[in-house]
Amino acid sequence: MAASTPDTAPAAPRAKRDRTHHLYLAVVVAVALGIAVGLVWPDAAVELKPLGTGFVNLIKMMISPIIFCTIVLGIGSVRKAAKVGAVGGIALGYFLVMSLVALAIGLVVGNVLHPGAGLHLTHALRQTGHAQVSSEALPPVDFVLSIVPTTFVSAFTTGQVLQTLLVALLAGFALQAMGPAGQPVLRGVEHLQRLVFRILSMVMWAAPVGAFGAIAAVVGSAGPDALKSLAALMLGFYVTCLLFVFVVLGALLRIVAGLNVLSLFRYLAREFLLILSTSSSESALPRLIAKMEHLGVSKPVVGITVPTGYSFNLDGTMIYMTMASLYIAEALGTPMSVGEQIPLLLFLLLASKGAAGVSGAGLATLAGGLQSHKPALVDGVGLIVGIDRFMSEARALTNFAGNAVATVLVGTWTKEIDGARVRRVLAGELPFDETTLQDEGRPTVGGAAGPREEGLVKA
């Protein structure tokens, strides 16, 4: 009996996984076609941008309900509220430290490469730079106040992740305090979560169309000339992101959790492909939540760390702003000393939190931060507009990788991770169900979940 269970249990998920495998092969083909169309018919390719935008908007539509259900179920099933507070405190502390590390790495590489030396700025590029200053980015105080939604329901309609996070935390703690009386509500939320994930799995079948439109528009609008002229900055940025992900994050994951970063990224390969094809890390946020839970990290850790990380743990954006600032300063013939660089970058670290959720946040944050702290450099933002979308690929991939690793690390530090399950999932013994995006057989509310209901099995 025991011997037959491993042979028969994975059979159904394996069949479903084979079907979705074709979906992601279609995404790869769509990306290749999009690049070809962008190079051959650039004008027509730019008009395909709504295809990519529409797909990303479909994914964003699912983010708020998924975050709400995940956090409410997670907190509602944990008996001690202090445990949730500990998770949030550890996560925020880690995010701050890693943001500073990312800034420092970008600072070192930027000062070594000097990629902006010898460039010239035209009047047209100067105007383009000023046009990038976003009016949506908020000062730190206003950003904190914006986390509070106007109404309970508006948190789900405005698309603000942190507003949804706040409402979900309040609802989760309220249900926790209600005890047994809150169980019917929790079961209702659990059924709602299954519905939402099923809708998400249906939406994912539009991924090839969205990938084709997004890539074609990017290639068509930038063209090969922009890539040639700014190849040094792009190459330096990509190499820096790779070093950060595989050296810094890889070492942390190995030391703290005893896991190989390549195994984790192999498990998240489809999410990386989705981000690469849409230039948006938000497109993979719902799937990251589902996959981290499937991996063995408890619902409270996943529900708090992932959404908060998408606003506060932007490692790729930190590296980008550092290198881009140094690049612009050198291109304008006004290189900054280290004494000037550090205050500017610390200011950009704070400014990036005010631009969380802004479309094109990397470029908008850079332009807005420079406008506030060092206005003379805003002229040079126009120099990188042409390749910003290509650099946004690396930003989004690095941000996603940072949040995936952070979820495992926070789960390990708080002992809210099932180490045995993690090893089985990464070894391929427990495949992820691509159809439901959930483990239908695992009890979550009101069942004999044992350690999982409490949140926690020590790794």
BELTAFEN-V951530 format. One record per helix or strand of 3 or more residues. SS is the DSSP state (helix for helix, strand for strand). FROM is the first residue (numbers start at 0). LEN is the number of residues. If there is no record, write none. Layout:
SS,FROM,LEN
SS,FROM,LEN
This chain:
helix,1,39
helix,41,5
helix,48,28
helix,80,33
helix,122,9
helix,139,7
helix,153,4
helix,160,69
helix,230,27
helix,260,7
helix,268,10
helix,280,15
helix,298,14
helix,314,17
helix,337,17
helix,360,13
helix,374,9
helix,384,29
helix,418,8
helix,450,4
